Amino acid sequence: MTDSQQHYLLIINGKSAGNPELREAVNEQRQAGMLITVRATWEGGDAADIAEQSASLGITHVIACGGDGTVSEVMNGLMRLAHDQRPALGIVPLGSANDFATSVGLPLEPGPALEAALSLSSHPIDVVRITAGASGESTTSYYMNMTTGGFGAEITSSTPKTLKRMLGGGAYSLMGALKAWRHRSYRGTLHWDGKEEQTSLLLLALGNGRQSGGGQVLAPRAKLDDGRLDVLLVKDFKSMMELTKLISELQSFPADGRFVRYFTTSQLTVTTQAEDPPWPLTLDGEARCYDHYCAEVVPLALRVLIPEDCPLLSSSRQP
């Protein structure tokens, strides 16, 4: 497909629609001959609906302009389309954390980010399907970066949006420190690769990508295209001495440490205890609450515009 046949659709979080740098970048690219259509969201669900309509409009590339939540919603809209009808996904990060864009090496300023989205080649990556239930209802959604459960999800869901804007990713670290002394553990049964384990966890992370919560690396060895979930389990601690050991293990991510376990799988199911409340979860930064859920890799489901030397690609020569 030649450049003249490429049609870019920018889906912009309505709160960022007036961004002057992005407006200037769009005008410059249009003057350079790029075919760009712009749509802004008004309410929740708009980004997914607009993305789903892209195939019928002859769009070849959909560019999500916003934070991790906007990127996730656009991606979920594209996943409603048949595999061979999905446009490539690009990202112009405009949020407070921008975990996915940061980890794959995309520019974080609107102008350079848009230029990159219009020039980079697309690479097929995995996404993760979450089939979940709460209060007797079942839902299906997708994420491409990270799901956290338990303490990590509490931090993300409870961090005020004003604080996020003021401190960026540092807001998550601050809220984590404030909560550390009144945390709770989450009980559940995990199933993966024919194994079953009842456990009490402080944190569960299921990484397709590597970082969450404004720069917290929870899946350091994850690849976006290997068909595997990188799973981090962090058990609860009872004293300062145990907390020190836990923090030490988080520096090396052992396969079977006293408090930290790190392994890979293609599917993992979590079921909570009947007497316990549902687990708080965040899917690419979006807060949810489920009493049971299954995370399953959908291999090479989406083409994403990211650098050739992205360290999260299996073909990358970077460590």
VOZAGU-904529 format. One record per residue (C-alpha): residue number from 1; z, y, x. Coordinates in steps of 0.02 Angstrom, whole numbers. Each point is the difference from the previous one (the first is absolute). Example, Ala and Ser with C-alpha at 12.3 -4.5 7.8 and 13.67 -1.06 7.14 Angstrom:
2
NODE     k       c3       c2       c1
NODE     1      390     -225      615
NODE     2      -33      172       69
//
This chain:
319
NODE     k       c3       c2       c1
NODE     1        0        0        0
NODE     2      -50      170       73
NODE     3      111      155        2
NODE     4     -109       82     -134
NODE     5       44     -141     -119
NODE     6      187       13       26
NODE     7      100       81     -139
NODE     8      182       44       33
NODE     9      128       18     -139
NODE    10      160       93       46
NODE    11      148      -42     -112
NODE    12      131      133       30
NODE    13      181       -2      -56
NODE    14        5      145     -122
NODE    15      149       77       90
NODE    16     -110       20      155
NODE    17     -160       55      -86
NODE    18       22      179       60
NODE    19       21      -47      184
NODE    20     -101      138       87
NODE    21      -40     -102      156
NODE    22      -67     -144     -103
NODE    23     -104      117     -108
NODE    24      -75       79      155
NODE    25      -36     -171       77
NODE    26      -87      -60     -159
NODE    27     -108      157       -5
NODE    28      -48      -20      183
NODE    29      -49     -182      -24
NODE    30     -102       41     -154
NODE    31      -92      136       95
NODE    32      -35     -131      135
NODE    33      -87     -106     -131
NODE    34      135     -122      -53
NODE    35       -3      -51     -183
NODE    36      180       23      -57
NODE    37       73       -8     -174
NODE    38      181       56      -26
NODE    39      120      -55     -135
NODE    40      184       49      -15
NODE    41      136      -98      -89
NODE    42      102       70     -144
NODE    43      125     -139      -36
NODE    44       53     -173       59
NODE    45     -139     -128       -9
NODE    46     -142      126       18
NODE    47      -39      -44      180
NODE    48      -20     -185      -41
NODE    49     -109       37     -152
NODE    50     -113      118       97
NODE    51      -17     -127      142
NODE    52      -45     -137     -123
NODE    53     -140      109      -71
NODE    54      -74       32      173
NODE    55     -117     -150        1
NODE    56      -86       53     -161
NODE    57      -29      173       75
NODE    58      -93      -67      152
NODE    59      142       46      118
NODE    60       -7      -84      171
NODE    61      163       67       73
NODE    62      162       49      -88
NODE    63      115      116       98
NODE    64      182        4      -55
NODE    65       76      172       35
NODE    66      189       -3      -15
NODE    67      152      -97       57
NODE    68       28     -187       12
NODE    69       26      -10     -189
NODE    70     -170       80      -35
NODE    71      -85     -115      126
NODE    72       83     -150      -83
NODE    73      -53       53     -174
NODE    74     -180       28       54
NODE    75       -1     -170       86
NODE    76       65      -84     -158
NODE    77     -140       80      -99
NODE    78     -129      -68      122
NODE    79       77     -173      -14
NODE    80      -44        0     -186
NODE    81     -183       -9       52
NODE    82      -94     -156       53
NODE    83        7      -27      188
NODE    84     -183       44       30
NODE    85       14      159     -105
NODE    86      147       79       91
NODE    87      -42      159       96
NODE    88       75       22      172
NODE    89      169       88        2
NODE    90       39      150      109
NODE    91      159      102       16
NODE    92       42      184       19
NODE    93      191       -3       20
NODE    94       89      139      -94
NODE    95      172      -79      -29
NODE    96      169       10       84
NODE    97       -1     -171       83
NODE    98     -183      -54       16
NODE    99       54     -167       72
NODE   100     -166      -91      -17
NODE   101     -107      142       69
NODE   102      118       24      147
NODE   103        7     -183       46
NODE   104     -189      -25        0
NODE   105      -30      155      105
NODE   106      -79      120     -125
NODE   107       12      189       22
NODE   108      141       78     -100
NODE   109      -78      172      -28
NODE   110     -117       19     -151
NODE   111     -152       65       93
NODE   112       -7     -132      138
NODE   113       53     -136     -123
NODE   114     -145       40     -116
NODE   115     -121        5      147
NODE   116       63     -171       54
NODE   117      -17      -72     -176
NODE   118     -181       57       -4
NODE   119      -44      -71      171
NODE   120      103     -158       31
NODE   121      -67     -174      -31
NODE   122       85     -110     -129
NODE   123       99     -156       46
NODE   124       49     -138     -122
NODE   125      189      -19      -16
NODE   126      120     -108      -99
NODE   127       98       65     -147
NODE   128      154      -79      -77
NODE   129       13      -48     -183
NODE   130      171       18      -80
NODE   131       27     -102     -158
NODE   132      169       51      -67
NODE   133      114       -3     -150
NODE   134      142      100      -74
NODE   135       78      -13     -173
NODE   136     -118     -140      -48
NODE   137     -161       95       42
NODE   138     -124      -44      137
NODE   139     -106      123       99
NODE   140     -128      -10      140
NODE   141      -27      135      130
NODE   142      -60       14      180
NODE   143       54       82      161
NODE   144      -80       12      171
NODE   145      140       64      111
NODE   146      179      -54      -34
NODE   147      121      -56     -135
NODE   148      186       19       33
NODE   149      139      -73     -105
NODE   150      186       34       -7
NODE   151       76      135      108
NODE   152     -167       66       63
NODE   153      -64       19     -178
NODE   154      160       91      -49
NODE   155      -31      128      137
NODE   156     -180       32      -52
NODE   157       35       13     -186
NODE   158      154      111       19
NODE   159      -66      125      128
NODE   160      -28      163      -96
NODE   161     -181       61        3
NODE   162       57      173       56
NODE   163       87      -78      150
NODE   164     -155     -102       39
NODE   165     -105      158        5
NODE   166      126       93      107
NODE   167       33     -136      129
NODE   168     -152     -112      -12
NODE   169       35     -178       60
NODE   170      170       57       64
NODE   171       61       11     -179
NODE   172       -2     -189      -13
NODE   173      102      -21      159
NODE   174      127      127      -63
NODE   175       19      -87     -167
NODE   176       17     -166       90
NODE   177      142       66      106
NODE   178       88       71     -152
NODE   179      -13     -165      -94
NODE   180       44     -116      144
NODE   181      186        2      -36
NODE   182      -13      -37     -185
NODE   183     -142     -125       -1
NODE   184       -8     -160      -99
NODE   185      -83     -167       35
NODE   186     -127      -86     -112
NODE   187        7     -184      -41
NODE   188     -154     -103      -36
NODE   189      -97     -159       32
NODE   190     -151        8      115
NODE   191     -146     -122       -5
NODE   192     -136      -10      134
NODE   193     -103     -136       83
NODE   194       90     -138      -93
NODE   195      171       69       49
NODE   196      140       62     -113
NODE   197      148      105       54
NODE   198      140       85      -93
NODE   199       51      158       90
NODE   200       92      165       -9
NODE   201     -101      140       78
NODE   202       22      180       46
NODE   203     -188       24       20
NODE   204     -161      -95      -31
NODE   205     -166       66       65
NODE   206     -170      -77      -35
NODE   207     -125       80      116
NODE   208     -188        0       -6
NODE   209       16      159      103
NODE   210      139       43      122
NODE   211      104      147      -58
NODE   212       84       71     -155
NODE   213      124      134      -52
NODE   214      -72      140      106
NODE   215      -27      -92      164
NODE   216      123     -146       -3
NODE   217      -89     -145       88
NODE   218       48     -157      -96
NODE   219     -146     -115       41
NODE   220      -47       38      180
NODE   221     -120     -145       22
NODE   222      -94       16     -165
NODE   223     -189        1      -10
NODE   224      -99       61     -150
NODE   225     -131     -137        7
NODE   226       89     -161       52
NODE   227       36      -71     -174
NODE   228      187        4       34
NODE   229      153       93      -62
NODE   230      125       50      134
NODE   231      172      -31      -76
NODE   232      160       85       59
NODE   233      167      -61      -67
NODE   234      157      100       43
NODE   235      165      -80      -48
NODE   236      153       99      -51
NODE   237      134       54      125
NODE   238      188       15      -24
NODE   239       61      101      149
NODE   240      -52      128      130
NODE   241      -14     -140      129
NODE   242     -119      -97     -112
NODE   243     -100      159      -37
NODE   244      -21       26      187
NODE   245      -67     -177       17
NODE   246     -117       27     -148
NODE   247      -71      159       77
NODE   248      -24      -90      166
NODE   249      -99     -139      -84
NODE   250     -110      129      -87
NODE   251      -60       51      173
NODE   252      -77     -172       31
NODE   253      -32      -73     -175
NODE   254       52     -180       41
NODE   255      -70     -149      -95
NODE   256      175      -60      -42
NODE   257      136      123       50
NODE   258      175       11      -69
NODE   259      -44      147     -112
NODE   260     -188       22       20
NODE   261     -141     -123      -32
NODE   262     -185       35       21
NODE   263     -141     -119      -47
NODE   264     -171       -5      -82
NODE   265      -66      -84     -156
NODE   266     -142       22     -124
NODE   267      113       -1     -153
NODE   268      184       29      -37
NODE   269       95       -7     -165
NODE   270      169       80      -37
NODE   271      109      -45     -149
NODE   272      164       91      -30
NODE   273      161      -79      -62
NODE   274       13        0     -189
NODE   275      163       97        3
NODE   276      -64      132      122
NODE   277     -102      156      -40
NODE   278     -185        6       47
NODE   279      -45       46      179
NODE   280      -60      176       37
NODE   281     -170       -6       84
NODE   282     -122      125       70
NODE   283     -185      -43        6
NODE   284      -82      121      122
NODE   285      135      126      -42
NODE   286       -3      -24     -189
NODE   287      168      -52      -74
NODE   288       10     -156     -109
NODE   289      137     -118      -60
NODE   290      -29     -188      -24
NODE   291      105     -155      -27
NODE   292     -135     -113       70
NODE   293     -162       29       93
NODE   294     -132      -87      104
NODE   295      -91       85      144
NODE   296     -166      -82       45
NODE   297     -132       54      126
NODE   298     -175       32      -68
NODE   299     -105      -19      158
NODE   300     -125      136       48
NODE   301        1       73     -175
NODE   302      -40      181       40
NODE   303     -103      100      125
NODE   304       98      144       75
NODE   305      -59      143      111
NODE   306      107      -14      156
NODE   307      -30       19      188
NODE   308      -86     -138       97
NODE   309      148      -10      119
NODE   310      131       -7     -138
NODE   311      145     -105       68
NODE   312       22      -85     -169
NODE   313     -171      -85        9
NODE   314      -10     -175       76
NODE   315     -152       52      101
NODE   316       93      145       80
NODE   317       33      -14      186
NODE   318      159      101      -18
NODE   319      168      -91        7
//
